[in-house]
Amino acid sequence: MTGLRWGILATGGIAHAFTSDLRTAGLTVTAVGSRRPEAASAFAEEFAIPHAHGSYEDLVADPDVDIVYVATPHGRHLEDAALALQAGKHVLIEKAVTLDADEATALRDIAAGAGLLAMEAMWTRYLPHMVRLRKILAEGTLGEVRTVFADHTQRISSDPSHRLNALELGGGALLDLGIYPMSFIWDVLGAPTSLRASGRLGETGADTEVAVSLTHASGAVSSFVTSSRAAGPNTAHIVGTEARIEIDRVWYTPTSFRVIGHDGTVREEYRSEVEGRGMQFQALYAEKLLAEGRTDSDVLPFSESVAIMASLDEVRSQIGVVYPEKR
């Protein structure tokens, strides 16, 4: 490990979950910043963090911070991550990494120009069961992968003022929830060659349900469904000619899976044993990269984060979601 000193930018629920897991992993958190000084102070007290800053500018200027976790809504990610990068800090940016591919490209260029790490906090990719899953795929255990499908469906809130329903914050099921199965499909099958999407929009114009079908260069097909108004099974499947993988609920968190042969025989059963929520693994990987002198993730290169955002842009275009600042 590099002994990096983490700064937490914003103090919402995801920042609490991430910081708790950093503590579980024994990593160093030296500062937190909020636009409300009282929120920063309360967060610092909760997690015994030495420095509480009443602005994001003060947080990124803190000489005791090496890397900043950007935990604001994705409508602010470009502004907040750029602020940290321009202050010479590495960044781990909550997913979705930005509102769209153009913003993600801008962040990529800022980070590359500064020689700093910019990494999307798609924490699922770094979980132990996903690491094992990728090894099984690389070994050819499934044969030719023919299809992948997954859902991320939750009953969250129909309140128009809720963050997930606020278009000005990048609200909608797609960027908050649907990015998980989209990124998963990219991880397994690579870039899609085409996609078709349909969806339902809520009262504010934000998407509440989205269904997407994709095709891939190998000939494989994939699909996913996401919803912010109804909870589904939240499972995922990878189906090959020789075997399939069934990932239990909740597939994007530490969970279990089975490898099942085409004859129905269970060939392997994997069960996660993870302390905490599991968000620490992405942080540990970021520290490993920087200890090795690298500034891009080979598990999720930033160029792939940009390309995934372009796929999500196409989905939004097809279902008619337009953010106010993008009109």
Secondary structure by P-SEA (a helix, b strand, c coil): cccbbbbbccccaaaaaaaaaaaaacccccccccccaaaaaaaaaaaccccccccaaaaaaccccccccccccccaaaaaaaaaaaabbbbbccccccccaaaaaaaaaaaaaacbbbbbcccccccaaaaaaaaaaaacccccccbbbbbbcccccccccccccccccccccccccaaaaaaaaaacccccccccccccccccccccbbbbbbcccccccccbbbbccccccbbbbbbcccbbbbbccccccccccccccccccccbbbbbbccccccaaaaaaaaaaaaacccccccccaaaaaaaaaaaaaaaaaacccccccc
